[in-house]
Amino acid sequence: MAKRKKATGKTKAKRNKTRAKASTRKKTTTVRKTRPIAKKTTGKASLRGVLPRKAKPIPVKPTAVKPTPTPRRTQPVPAEQCIGVVTHYYSQLSVAILQLERGATLRVGDVIHILGHTTDFSQRVESLEVDRKSVLEVGSNDDFGLKVIDHAREHDVVFKVRS
């Protein structure tokens, strides 16, 4: 039972809602037209999501020619003498282990140049160690550690700069 309002003046009869009838006509599906896929060209900006009539050409700005960097040295300077190679590098300590060639010596205070595939730096020798003991001079029979200022890699060549 539904509650009724008090009758004050005219009363309106409530209308029952009728359900909509199911559509008798068939639903038609629209078939999309297929466009031929254009081959992508390299070097052009993508126009994805942009209608062709609205696409605007992208202006190409001329770029300034930058000077080429100086090429890395692949050959040592003539005033350098090859004295050995790096056999190991400890990155935590920045220490390179070197093996000297026959007849080569290295002293504290000498200037060396380490050259490799990605390595190229010069430094003054400040400390030399053989078997965890500091020494002032090493010869060709010694495997020794050398504190370096930059990252060195195995097989980098060590040159002694003549002064």
DSSP file (Angstrom, degrees, kcal/mol; ACC not computed):
  #  RESIDUE AA STRUCTURE BP1 BP2  ACC     N-H-->O    O-->H-N    N-H-->O    O-->H-N    TCO  KAPPA ALPHA  PHI   PSI    X-CA   Y-CA   Z-CA
    1    1 A M              0   0    0      0, 0.0     2,-0.4     0, 0.0     0, 0.0   0.000 360.0 360.0 360.0 135.5    0.0    0.0    0.0
    2    2 A A        -     0   0    0      1,-0.0     2,-0.2     0, 0.0     0, 0.0  -0.737 360.0-115.5 -96.9 144.3    1.2    3.4   -0.9
    3    3 A K        -     0   0    0     -2,-0.4     2,-0.4     1,-0.0    -1,-0.0  -0.509  29.0-147.9 -76.2 144.9    0.8    6.3    1.4
    4    4 A R        -     0   0    0     -2,-0.2     2,-0.1     3,-0.0     3,-0.1  -0.872  11.1-121.3-114.4 149.4   -1.3    9.1    0.1
    5    5 A K        -     0   0    0     -2,-0.4     2,-0.1     1,-0.1    -1,-0.0  -0.443  42.2 -89.4 -78.9 158.7   -1.0   12.8    0.8
    6    6 A K        -     0   0    0     -2,-0.1     2,-0.8     1,-0.1    -1,-0.1  -0.422  48.5-105.6 -65.2 144.9   -3.8   14.6    2.4
    7    7 A A        +     0   0    0     -2,-0.1     2,-0.5    -3,-0.1    -1,-0.1  -0.632  49.2 164.0 -78.9 110.6   -6.2   16.0   -0.1
    8    8 A T        -     0   0    0     -2,-0.8     2,-0.3     2,-0.2    -1,-0.0  -0.897  65.7 -43.9-125.4 100.7   -5.7   19.7   -0.4
    9    9 A G  S    S+     0   0    0     -2,-0.5     2,-0.3     2,-0.0     0, 0.0  -0.586 117.1   5.2  79.8-138.8   -7.3   20.9   -3.5
   10   10 A K        -     0   0    0     -2,-0.3     2,-0.4    -3,-0.1    -2,-0.2  -0.568  66.4-152.1 -83.4 142.0   -6.9   18.9   -6.7
   11   11 A T        -     0   0    0     -2,-0.3     2,-0.4    -4,-0.1    -4,-0.0  -0.903   6.2-142.1-111.7 142.4   -5.1   15.6   -6.6
   12   12 A K        -     0   0    0     -2,-0.4     2,-0.3     3,-0.0     3,-0.0  -0.842  18.6-123.3-103.7 140.1   -3.2   14.2   -9.5
   13   13 A A        -     0   0    0     -2,-0.4     2,-0.2     1,-0.1     0, 0.0  -0.606  29.6-115.7 -79.5 138.6   -3.2   10.5  -10.2
   14   14 A K        -     0   0    0     -2,-0.3     2,-0.4     1,-0.1    -1,-0.1  -0.531  25.9-134.6 -76.4 140.6    0.2    8.9  -10.3
   15   15 A R        -     0   0    0     -2,-0.2     2,-0.4    -3,-0.0    -1,-0.1  -0.783  10.8-131.4 -95.9 134.9    1.2    7.5  -13.6
   16   16 A N        -     0   0    0     -2,-0.4     2,-0.3     1,-0.0    -1,-0.0  -0.684  25.9-121.5 -81.5 136.3    2.7    4.1  -13.8
   17   17 A K        -     0   0    0     -2,-0.4     2,-0.4     1,-0.0    -1,-0.0  -0.598  23.1-144.1 -79.1 137.0    5.9    4.0  -15.9
   18   18 A T        -     0   0    0     -2,-0.3     2,-0.2     1,-0.0     3,-0.0  -0.807  17.8-115.5-101.6 143.6    5.7    1.6  -18.8
   19   19 A R        -     0   0    0     -2,-0.4     2,-0.2     1,-0.1    -1,-0.0  -0.482  32.4-108.6 -75.5 144.9    8.8   -0.2  -19.9
   20   20 A A        -     0   0    0     -2,-0.2     2,-0.1     1,-0.1    -1,-0.1  -0.507  35.9-116.0 -72.7 140.4   10.2    0.5  -23.3
   21   21 A K        -     0   0    0     -2,-0.2     2,-0.1     1,-0.1    -1,-0.1  -0.465  33.3 -99.7 -75.9 147.7    9.6   -2.2  -25.8
   22   22 A A        -     0   0    0     -2,-0.1    -1,-0.1     1,-0.1     2,-0.1  -0.417  47.0 -99.6 -65.8 141.0   12.6   -4.0  -27.2
   23   23 A S        -     0   0    0      1,-0.2    -1,-0.1    -2,-0.1    -3,-0.0  -0.387  27.7-159.3 -65.9 135.1   13.6   -2.7  -30.6
   24   24 A T        +     0   0    0     -2,-0.1     2,-0.2    -3,-0.1    -1,-0.2   0.653  65.1  88.6 -90.8 -16.2   12.3   -4.9  -33.4
   25   25 A R  S    S-     0   0    0      1,-0.1     2,-0.2     0, 0.0    -2,-0.0  -0.548  84.1-107.5 -85.8 153.7   14.7   -3.7  -36.0
   26   26 A K        -     0   0    0     -2,-0.2     2,-0.4     1,-0.1    -1,-0.1  -0.450  28.3-117.4 -77.4 145.0   18.1   -5.4  -36.5
   27   27 A K        -     0   0    0     -2,-0.2     2,-0.4     1,-0.0    -1,-0.1  -0.665  28.0-148.5 -80.1 135.7   21.2   -3.6  -35.4
   28   28 A T        -     0   0    0     -2,-0.4     2,-0.4     0, 0.0    -1,-0.0  -0.871   4.0-141.2-106.6 138.3   23.5   -3.0  -38.2
   29   29 A T        -     0   0    0     -2,-0.4     2,-0.4     1,-0.0    -2,-0.0  -0.794  17.2-128.8 -96.6 138.7   27.2   -2.9  -37.8
   30   30 A T        -     0   0    0     -2,-0.4     2,-0.6     1,-0.0    -1,-0.0  -0.700  16.1-137.8 -88.2 137.4   29.2   -0.4  -39.7
   31   31 A V        -     0   0    0     -2,-0.4     2,-0.2     1,-0.0    -1,-0.0  -0.822  18.0-132.3 -95.8 125.3   32.2   -1.6  -41.7
   32   32 A R        -     0   0    0     -2,-0.6     2,-0.4     1,-0.1    -1,-0.0  -0.520  17.9-121.3 -77.1 142.1   35.2    0.5  -41.4
   33   33 A K        -     0   0    0     -2,-0.2     2,-0.5     1,-0.0    -1,-0.1  -0.663  25.6-135.2 -80.7 136.3   37.0    1.4  -44.5
   34   34 A T        -     0   0    0     -2,-0.4    -1,-0.0     3,-0.0     3,-0.0  -0.780  13.1-152.5 -96.2 134.6   40.6    0.2  -44.6
   35   35 A R        -     0   0    0     -2,-0.5     2,-0.2     1,-0.0     3,-0.0  -0.785  29.0-102.1 -99.9 146.9   43.2    2.6  -45.8
   36   36 A P        -     0   0    0      0, 0.0     2,-0.5     0, 0.0    -1,-0.0  -0.476  40.4-116.6 -66.1 137.5   46.4    1.3  -47.3
   37   37 A I        -     0   0    0     -2,-0.2     2,-0.2     1,-0.0     3,-0.0  -0.633  26.9-133.7 -79.6 124.5   49.2    1.5  -44.8
   38   38 A A        -     0   0    0     -2,-0.5     2,-0.2     1,-0.1    -1,-0.0  -0.527  24.1-107.4 -78.3 144.7   51.9    3.9  -45.9
   39   39 A K        -     0   0    0     -2,-0.2     2,-0.2     1,-0.1    -1,-0.1  -0.513  37.7-113.2 -70.8 134.5   55.5    2.7  -45.6
   40   40 A K        -     0   0    0     -2,-0.2     2,-0.4    -3,-0.0    -1,-0.1  -0.476  28.6-151.9 -71.7 137.4   57.4    4.4  -42.8
   41   41 A T    >   -     0   0    0     -2,-0.2     3,-0.8    -3,-0.0     2,-0.2  -0.876  15.1-121.1-108.6 144.1   60.1    6.7  -43.9
   42   42 A T  T 3  S+     0   0    0     -2,-0.4     3,-0.1     1,-0.2     0, 0.0  -0.550  89.8  30.4 -83.3 147.4   63.1    7.4  -41.8
   43   43 A G  T 3  S+     0   0    0      1,-0.3     2,-0.3    -2,-0.2    -1,-0.2   0.386  93.1 106.4  92.2  -4.3   63.9   10.9  -40.7
   44   44 A K  S <  S-     0   0    0     -3,-0.8    -1,-0.3     1,-0.0     2,-0.1  -0.812  74.3-108.1-108.6 151.1   60.4   12.3  -40.6
   45   45 A A        -     0   0    0     -2,-0.3     2,-0.2     1,-0.1    13,-0.1  -0.457  42.3-101.3 -72.3 147.3   58.4   13.1  -37.5
   46   46 A S        -     0   0    0     -2,-0.1    -1,-0.1     1,-0.1    -6,-0.0  -0.484  25.1-163.3 -71.6 136.9   55.5   10.7  -36.8
   47   47 A L    >   +     0   0    0     -2,-0.2     3,-1.9    -3,-0.1     2,-0.1  -0.023  34.3 151.4-107.3  27.5   52.1   12.0  -37.8
   48   48 A R  T 3  S+     0   0    0      1,-0.3     3,-0.1     3,-0.0    -2,-0.0  -0.393  70.3  10.3 -63.9 129.8   50.2    9.4  -35.7
   49   49 A G  T 3  S+     0   0    0      1,-0.2     2,-0.5    -2,-0.1    -1,-0.3   0.475 104.4 109.9  82.4   2.2   46.9   10.7  -34.5
   50   50 A V  S <  S-     0   0    0     -3,-1.9    -1,-0.2     2,-0.0     5,-0.1  -0.931  70.4-123.3-113.3 131.3   47.0   13.8  -36.8
   51   51 A L    >>  -     0   0    0     -2,-0.5     3,-1.1     1,-0.1     4,-1.1  -0.465  22.3-123.4 -69.7 144.0   44.7   14.1  -39.8
   52   52 A P  T 34 S+     0   0    0      0, 0.0     3,-0.4     0, 0.0    -1,-0.1   0.837 109.8  54.6 -59.8 -34.1   46.6   14.6  -43.0
   53   53 A R  T 34 S+     0   0    0      1,-0.2    -2,-0.0     3,-0.0    -3,-0.0   0.759 111.6  45.3 -73.4 -21.0   44.8   17.8  -43.9
   54   54 A K  T <4 S+     0   0    0     -3,-1.1    -1,-0.2     2,-0.1     2,-0.2   0.585  86.5 110.6 -95.0 -10.9   45.8   19.3  -40.5
   55   55 A A     <  -     0   0    0     -4,-1.1    -8,-0.0    -3,-0.4     3,-0.0  -0.436  53.1-159.1 -68.5 132.9   49.4   18.2  -40.6
   56   56 A K        -     0   0    0     -2,-0.2     2,-0.1     1,-0.0    -2,-0.1  -0.877  25.9-102.8-110.6 144.8   51.8   21.0  -41.1
   57   57 A P        -     0   0    0      0, 0.0    -1,-0.0     0, 0.0     0, 0.0  -0.415  34.5-124.0 -66.2 140.0   55.3   20.6  -42.4
   58   58 A I        -     0   0    0     -2,-0.1     2,-0.2   -13,-0.1   -13,-0.0  -0.737  25.5-124.2 -85.5 123.0   57.9   20.8  -39.6
   59   59 A P        -     0   0    0      0, 0.0     2,-0.6     0, 0.0    -1,-0.0  -0.461  18.7-134.3 -69.8 138.5   60.5   23.5  -40.3
   60   60 A V        -     0   0    0     -2,-0.2    -2,-0.0     0, 0.0     0, 0.0  -0.830  16.0-148.0 -95.4 119.3   64.1   22.2  -40.4
   61   61 A K        -     0   0    0     -2,-0.6     2,-0.3     1,-0.0     0, 0.0  -0.719  18.2-120.2 -88.2 132.8   66.4   24.4  -38.5
   62   62 A P        -     0   0    0      0, 0.0     2,-0.4     0, 0.0    -1,-0.0  -0.533  28.5-141.0 -70.5 134.7   69.9   24.7  -39.8
   63   63 A T        -     0   0    0     -2,-0.3     2,-0.2     1,-0.0     3,-0.0  -0.759  16.3-113.0 -98.7 143.4   72.4   23.5  -37.1
   64   64 A A        -     0   0    0     -2,-0.4     2,-0.5     1,-0.1    -1,-0.0  -0.488  33.3-112.3 -72.1 141.7   75.7   25.2  -36.6
   65   65 A V        -     0   0    0     -2,-0.2    -1,-0.1     1,-0.0     3,-0.0  -0.641  31.7-145.0 -77.7 121.0   78.7   23.1  -37.4
   66   66 A K        -     0   0    0     -2,-0.5     2,-0.1     1,-0.1    -1,-0.0  -0.631  22.7-105.6 -86.4 144.4   80.5   22.3  -34.2
   67   67 A P        -     0   0    0      0, 0.0    -1,-0.1     0, 0.0     0, 0.0  -0.455  39.3-111.9 -67.3 140.6   84.3   22.0  -34.4
   68   68 A T        -     0   0    0     -2,-0.1    -3,-0.0     1,-0.1     2,-0.0  -0.483  33.9-110.2 -73.6 141.4   85.5   18.5  -34.2
   69   69 A P        -     0   0    0      0, 0.0    -1,-0.1     0, 0.0     3,-0.1  -0.310  41.3 -90.8 -68.6 156.2   87.3   17.5  -31.0
   70   70 A T        -     0   0    0      1,-0.1     3,-0.1     3,-0.0     0, 0.0  -0.449  50.7-106.5 -66.7 137.4   91.0   16.9  -31.2
   71   71 A P        -     0   0    0      0, 0.0    -1,-0.1     0, 0.0     3,-0.1  -0.303  36.5-103.3 -66.6 148.4   91.7   13.2  -31.9
   72   72 A R        -     0   0    0      1,-0.1     2,-0.4    -3,-0.1    48,-0.0  -0.357  40.0-102.1 -68.5 150.7   93.0   11.1  -29.1
   73   73 A R        +     0   0    0      1,-0.2    -1,-0.1    -3,-0.1     4,-0.0  -0.590  39.7 172.8 -74.7 130.3   96.7   10.3  -29.2
   74   74 A T        +     0   0    0     -2,-0.4    -1,-0.2     1,-0.1    -2,-0.0   0.554  68.9  53.5-108.5 -16.2   97.3    6.8  -30.3
   75   75 A Q  S    S-     0   0    0      1,-0.0    -1,-0.1     0, 0.0     2,-0.0  -0.931  88.9-115.0-117.6 143.1  101.1    7.2  -30.5
   76   76 A P        -     0   0    0      0, 0.0    -2,-0.1     0, 0.0     6,-0.0  -0.308  39.0 -94.0 -71.3 160.8  103.3    8.4  -27.6
   77   77 A V    >   -     0   0    0      1,-0.1     3,-1.8     2,-0.1    -4,-0.0  -0.490  37.4-115.2 -68.9 144.3  105.2   11.6  -27.9
   78   78 A P  T 3  S+     0   0    0      0, 0.0    -1,-0.1     0, 0.0     0, 0.0   0.736 112.8  67.5 -57.2 -21.8  108.8   11.0  -29.2
   79   79 A A  T 3  S+     0   0    0      2,-0.0    83,-2.7    83,-0.0     2,-0.3   0.242  88.4  89.0 -83.9  17.2  110.2   12.2  -25.8
   80   80 A E  E <   -A  161   0A   0     -3,-1.8     2,-0.4    81,-0.2    81,-0.2  -0.882  61.9-153.4-117.0 147.6  108.7    9.1  -24.1
   81   81 A Q  E     -A  160   0A   0     79,-2.4    79,-3.3    -2,-0.3     2,-0.3  -0.976  22.8-121.7-120.8 129.6  110.2    5.7  -23.6
   82   82 A C  E     +A  159   0A   0     -2,-0.4    77,-0.2    77,-0.2     3,-0.1  -0.541  38.3 165.0 -70.2 124.4  108.1    2.6  -23.2
   83   83 A I  E     -     0   0A   0     75,-2.6    18,-3.1    -2,-0.3     2,-0.3   0.586  52.2 -46.7-118.8 -14.9  108.9    1.0  -19.8
   84   84 A G  E     -AB 158 100A   0     74,-1.5    74,-3.1    16,-0.3     2,-0.3  -0.994  49.9 -92.2 173.6-168.4  106.1   -1.5  -19.2
   85   85 A V  E     -AB 157  99A   0     14,-1.9    14,-2.4    -2,-0.3     2,-0.5  -0.932  33.9-106.4-135.7 157.7  102.4   -2.5  -19.0
   86   86 A V  E     + B   0  98A   0     70,-2.4    69,-2.8    -2,-0.3    12,-0.3  -0.741  30.1 179.8 -83.4 127.2   99.6   -2.5  -16.5
   87   87 A T  E     +     0   0A   0     10,-3.3     2,-0.3    -2,-0.5    11,-0.2   0.690  66.5   0.8-100.7 -23.6   98.8   -6.0  -15.3
   88   88 A H  E     - B   0  97A   0      9,-1.3     9,-3.2    65,-0.1     2,-0.4  -0.986  57.5-151.7-159.6 156.7   96.0   -5.2  -12.9
   89   89 A Y  E     - B   0  96A   0     -2,-0.3     2,-0.8     7,-0.2     7,-0.2  -0.988   4.9-156.3-137.7 127.8   94.1   -2.3  -11.5
   90   90 A Y  E  >> - B   0  95A   0      5,-3.2     5,-1.8    -2,-0.4     4,-1.5  -0.887   8.4-170.5-101.6 106.8   92.4   -2.0   -8.1
   91   91 A S  T  45S+     0   0    0     -2,-0.8    -1,-0.2     1,-0.2     5,-0.0   0.820  81.5  58.4 -70.6 -30.8   89.7    0.6   -8.4
   92   92 A Q  T  45S+     0   0    0      1,-0.2    -1,-0.2     3,-0.1    -2,-0.0   0.859 120.5  28.5 -66.5 -33.1   88.9    0.8   -4.7
   93   93 A L  T  45S-     0   0    0     -3,-0.3    -1,-0.2     2,-0.2    -2,-0.2   0.557 101.1-127.9-101.1 -11.4   92.5    1.9   -4.0
   94   94 A S  T  <5 +     0   0    0     -4,-1.5    54,-2.7     1,-0.2     2,-0.4   0.926  61.1 143.9  56.4  48.1   93.3    3.5   -7.3
   95   95 A V  E   < -BC  90 147A   0     -5,-1.8    -5,-3.2    52,-0.2     2,-0.4  -0.966  37.5-158.4-121.2 132.0   96.4    1.4   -7.6
   96   96 A A  E     -BC  89 146A   0     50,-2.7    50,-2.2    -2,-0.4     2,-0.5  -0.902  11.9-141.1-107.8 137.4   97.8   -0.1  -10.8
   97   97 A I  E     -BC  88 145A   0     -9,-3.2   -10,-3.3    -2,-0.4    -9,-1.3  -0.875  26.7-164.8 -96.7 126.3  100.1   -3.1  -10.8
   98   98 A L  E     -BC  86 144A   0     46,-2.4    46,-1.4    -2,-0.5     2,-0.5  -0.832  19.4-155.8-116.6 150.1  102.8   -2.7  -13.4
   99   99 A Q  E     -BC  85 143A   0    -14,-2.4   -14,-1.9    -2,-0.3     2,-0.2  -0.991  22.6-145.5-120.6 119.6  105.3   -5.1  -15.0
  100  100 A L  E     -B   84   0A   0     42,-0.7   -16,-0.3    -2,-0.5     3,-0.1  -0.497  14.0-116.2 -85.7 154.4  108.4   -3.3  -16.3
  101  101 A E    >   -     0   0    0    -18,-3.1     3,-1.7    -2,-0.2    -1,-0.1  -0.326  51.4 -70.2 -77.9 168.7  110.3   -4.3  -19.4
  102  102 A R  T 3  S+     0   0    0      1,-0.3    -1,-0.2    -2,-0.1     3,-0.1  -0.367 119.6  11.9 -63.9 134.4  113.9   -5.6  -19.2
  103  103 A G  T 3  S+     0   0    0      1,-0.3     2,-0.3    -3,-0.1    -1,-0.3   0.414  97.1 125.7  82.4  -2.5  116.4   -2.9  -18.3
  104  104 A A    <   -     0   0    0     -3,-1.7     2,-0.3   -21,-0.2    -1,-0.3  -0.683  36.0-174.0 -92.4 143.7  113.7   -0.4  -17.3
  105  105 A T        -     0   0    0     -2,-0.3     2,-0.4    34,-0.1    34,-0.2  -0.933   7.8-160.5-130.5 157.8  113.7    1.4  -13.9
  106  106 A L  E     -H  138   0B   0     32,-1.9    32,-2.4    -2,-0.3     2,-0.3  -0.996   8.4-170.9-141.6 133.0  111.2    3.7  -12.3
  107  107 A R  E >   -H  137   0B   0     -2,-0.4     3,-1.7    30,-0.2     2,-0.2  -0.827  36.8 -91.4-121.2 158.3  111.8    6.0   -9.4
  108  108 A V  T 3  S+     0   0    0     28,-2.1    18,-0.2    -2,-0.3     3,-0.1  -0.532 115.3  34.0 -64.9 131.7  109.7    8.2   -7.1
  109  109 A G  T 3  S+     0   0    0     16,-2.3    -1,-0.2     1,-0.4    17,-0.1   0.157  86.8 126.3 104.3 -17.0  109.4   11.6   -8.8
  110  110 A D    <   -     0   0    0     -3,-1.7    15,-3.2    14,-0.1     2,-0.5  -0.376  60.1-125.2 -69.1 153.3  109.5   10.3  -12.4
  111  111 A V  E     -D  124   0A   0     50,-0.5    50,-2.7    13,-0.2     2,-0.3  -0.896  31.0-172.5-101.8 127.8  106.8   11.5  -14.8
  112  112 A I  E     -DE 123 160A   0     11,-2.9    11,-2.4    -2,-0.5     2,-0.4  -0.833  16.5-149.8-119.3 158.8  104.9    8.6  -16.5
  113  113 A H  E     -DE 122 159A   0     46,-2.8    46,-3.0    -2,-0.3     2,-0.5  -0.993   9.3-158.6-127.5 121.1  102.3    8.6  -19.2
  114  114 A I  E     -DE 121 158A   0      7,-2.9     7,-2.0    -2,-0.4     2,-0.4  -0.901  15.7-179.1-104.6 124.6   99.7    5.7  -19.2
  115  115 A L  E     +DE 120 157A   0     42,-2.8    42,-2.7    -2,-0.5     5,-0.2  -0.982  13.3 137.5-130.1 130.4   98.1    5.1  -22.6
  116  116 A G        -     0   0    0      3,-3.2    40,-0.1    -2,-0.4    39,-0.1  -0.783  66.3 -66.8-150.1-165.6   95.4    2.6  -23.6
  117  117 A H  S    S+     0   0    0     -2,-0.2    -1,-0.0     1,-0.2    39,-0.0   0.909 133.1   4.0 -61.9 -44.1   92.2    2.1  -25.5
  118  118 A T  S    S+     0   0    0     -3,-0.0     2,-0.4     0, 0.0    -1,-0.2   0.269 119.2  87.6-122.5   8.1   90.2    4.4  -23.3
  119  119 A T        +     0   0    0     31,-0.0    -3,-3.2    34,-0.0     2,-0.1  -0.902  37.1 152.1-113.8 136.9   93.0    5.6  -21.0
  120  120 A D  E     +D  115   0A   0     -2,-0.4     2,-0.3    -5,-0.2    -5,-0.2  -0.581  23.6 124.1-163.2  95.2   95.3    8.6  -21.6
  121  121 A F  E     -D  114   0A   0     -7,-2.0    -7,-2.9    -2,-0.1     2,-0.3  -0.992  39.0-144.1-152.1 158.1   96.8   10.5  -18.7
  122  122 A S  E     +D  113   0A   0     -2,-0.3     2,-0.3    -9,-0.2    -9,-0.2  -0.908  24.8 163.1-120.7 150.6  100.2   11.6  -17.3
  123  123 A Q  E     -D  112   0A   0    -11,-2.4   -11,-2.9    -2,-0.3     2,-0.4  -0.985  38.5-105.3-158.8 163.1  101.2   11.9  -13.7
  124  124 A R  E     -D  111   0A   0     -2,-0.3     2,-0.5   -13,-0.2   -13,-0.2  -0.787  41.8-113.2 -92.3 138.3  104.2   12.1  -11.4
  125  125 A V        +     0   0    0    -15,-3.2   -16,-2.3    -2,-0.4     3,-0.1  -0.607  42.8 166.3 -74.1 120.1  105.1    9.0   -9.4
  126  126 A E        +     0   0    0     -2,-0.5     2,-0.3    21,-0.4    -1,-0.2   0.704  61.6  17.2-108.5 -27.7  104.5    9.6   -5.8
  127  127 A S        -     0   0    0     20,-0.3    20,-0.9   -20,-0.1     2,-0.4  -0.991  54.9-172.5-149.3 140.7  104.6    6.2   -4.2
  128  128 A L  E     -GF 135 146A   0      7,-0.6     7,-2.1    -2,-0.3     2,-0.4  -0.989   9.7-169.7-128.2 138.6  105.9    2.8   -5.2
  129  129 A E  E     -GF 134 145A   0     16,-1.9    16,-2.8    -2,-0.4     2,-0.4  -0.996  11.1-173.5-134.2 135.4  105.2   -0.4   -3.3
  130  130 A V  E >  S-G  133   0A   0      3,-2.5     3,-1.1    -2,-0.4    14,-0.1  -0.995  84.1 -12.9-123.3 122.5  106.7   -3.9   -3.6
  131  131 A D  T 3  S-     0   0    0     -2,-0.4    -1,-0.1    12,-0.4     3,-0.1   0.907 129.5 -55.2  51.0  47.6  105.2   -6.6   -1.4
  132  132 A R  T 3  S+     0   0    0      1,-0.2     2,-0.4    -3,-0.1    -1,-0.2   0.683 115.5 114.7  61.9  23.3  103.4   -3.9    0.7
  133  133 A K  E <   -G  130   0A   0     -3,-1.1    -3,-2.5     0, 0.0    -1,-0.2  -0.983  69.1-119.4-122.9 133.7  106.6   -2.1    1.4
  134  134 A S  E     +G  129   0A   0     -2,-0.4     2,-0.3    -5,-0.2    -5,-0.2  -0.478  36.0 179.6 -70.9 137.4  107.4    1.4    0.2
  135  135 A V  E     -G  128   0A   0     -7,-2.1    -7,-0.6    -2,-0.2     3,-0.1  -0.915  31.5-142.8-133.3 161.1  110.4    1.7   -2.0
  136  136 A L  S    S+     0   0    0     -2,-0.3   -28,-2.1     1,-0.3     2,-0.3   0.688  86.0  23.5 -95.4 -22.6  112.1    4.5   -3.9
  137  137 A E  E     -H  107   0B   0    -30,-0.2     2,-0.3    -9,-0.1    -1,-0.3  -0.999  61.8-164.8-147.6 142.0  113.1    2.6   -7.0
  138  138 A V  E     -H  106   0B   0    -32,-2.4   -32,-1.9    -2,-0.3     2,-0.2  -0.934   8.1-155.7-126.4 152.2  112.0   -0.5   -8.8
  139  139 A G    >   -     0   0    0     -2,-0.3     3,-0.9   -34,-0.2   -39,-0.3  -0.439  40.3 -84.0-114.4-170.2  113.6   -2.6  -11.5
  140  140 A S  T 3  S+     0   0    0      1,-0.2   -40,-0.2    -2,-0.2   -35,-0.1   0.700 121.1  58.2 -73.5 -19.8  112.4   -4.9  -14.3
  141  141 A N  T 3  S+     0   0    0    -42,-0.1     2,-0.4     2,-0.0    -1,-0.2   0.620  90.5  91.6 -84.1 -11.3  112.2   -8.0  -12.0
  142  142 A D    <   -     0   0    0     -3,-0.9   -42,-0.7   -12,-0.0     2,-0.6  -0.670  60.6-154.1 -93.6 134.9  109.7   -6.4   -9.6
  143  143 A D  E     +C   99   0A   0     -2,-0.4   -12,-0.4   -44,-0.1     2,-0.3  -0.936  37.4 174.4 -93.9 123.6  105.9   -6.5   -9.8
  144  144 A F  E     -C   98   0A   0    -46,-1.4   -46,-2.4    -2,-0.6     2,-0.4  -0.899  32.1-121.9-136.4 159.4  105.0   -3.3   -8.0
  145  145 A G  E     -CF  97 129A   0    -16,-2.8   -16,-1.9    -2,-0.3     2,-0.4  -0.793  22.7-168.3-101.8 144.8  102.0   -1.2   -7.1
  146  146 A L  E     -CF  96 128A   0    -50,-2.2   -50,-2.7    -2,-0.4     2,-0.4  -0.993  22.7-127.7-136.2 125.1  101.7    2.4   -8.2
  147  147 A K  E     -C   95   0A   0    -20,-0.9   -21,-0.4    -2,-0.4     2,-0.3  -0.595  34.9-165.2 -71.9 125.6   99.1    4.9   -6.9
  148  148 A V        -     0   0    0    -54,-2.7     4,-0.1    -2,-0.4   -23,-0.0  -0.814  26.0-142.5-117.3 156.9   97.4    6.5  -10.0
  149  149 A I  S    S+     0   0    0     -2,-0.3     2,-0.3     2,-0.1    -1,-0.1   0.607  84.2  31.9 -91.5 -14.1   95.2    9.6  -10.4
  150  150 A D  S    S-     0   0    0    -56,-0.1     2,-0.3   -29,-0.0    -2,-0.1  -0.855  99.6 -73.7-137.9 170.7   92.9    8.1  -13.1
  151  151 A H        -     0   0    0     -2,-0.3     2,-0.3   -62,-0.0    -2,-0.1  -0.507  47.8-170.0 -71.1 126.9   91.4    4.8  -14.0
  152  152 A A        -     0   0    0     -2,-0.3     2,-0.3   -33,-0.1   -57,-0.1  -0.834   4.9-151.7-113.9 156.4   93.9    2.4  -15.6
  153  153 A R    >   -     0   0    0     -2,-0.3     3,-1.7   -65,-0.1   -67,-0.3  -0.865  30.8 -83.2-126.3 160.0   93.1   -0.9  -17.3
  154  154 A E  T 3  S+     0   0    0     -2,-0.3   -67,-0.2     1,-0.2     3,-0.1  -0.306 113.9  23.7 -59.8 145.2   94.9   -4.1  -17.9
  155  155 A H  T 3  S+     0   0    0    -69,-2.8    -1,-0.2     1,-0.3     2,-0.2   0.491  83.9 143.9  74.1   6.9   97.2   -4.0  -21.0
  156  156 A D    <   -     0   0    0     -3,-1.7   -70,-2.4   -70,-0.2     2,-0.3  -0.557  51.5-121.8 -70.1 142.2   97.6   -0.2  -20.9
  157  157 A V  E     -AE  85 115A   0    -42,-2.7   -42,-2.8   -72,-0.2     2,-0.5  -0.688  18.5-146.3 -92.1 139.3  101.1    0.8  -21.9
  158  158 A V  E     -AE  84 114A   0    -74,-3.1   -75,-2.6    -2,-0.3   -74,-1.5  -0.910  14.5-170.2-109.4 127.5  103.2    2.8  -19.5
  159  159 A F  E     -AE  82 113A   0    -46,-3.0   -46,-2.8    -2,-0.5     2,-0.6  -0.895  18.2-136.6-116.1 145.4  105.7    5.4  -20.9
  160  160 A K  E     -AE  81 112A   0    -79,-3.3   -79,-2.4    -2,-0.4     2,-0.5  -0.902  22.2-134.6-100.0 124.7  108.4    7.3  -19.0
  161  161 A V  E     -A   80   0A   0    -50,-2.7   -50,-0.5    -2,-0.6     2,-0.3  -0.674  18.3-131.3 -81.8 124.7  108.5   10.9  -20.0
  162  162 A R              0   0    0    -83,-2.7    -1,-0.0    -2,-0.5   -83,-0.0  -0.572 360.0 360.0 -76.0 134.7  112.1   12.1  -20.5
  163  163 A S              0   0    0     -2,-0.3    -1,-0.1   -52,-0.0    -2,-0.0   0.412 360.0 360.0-114.9 360.0  112.9   15.3  -18.7
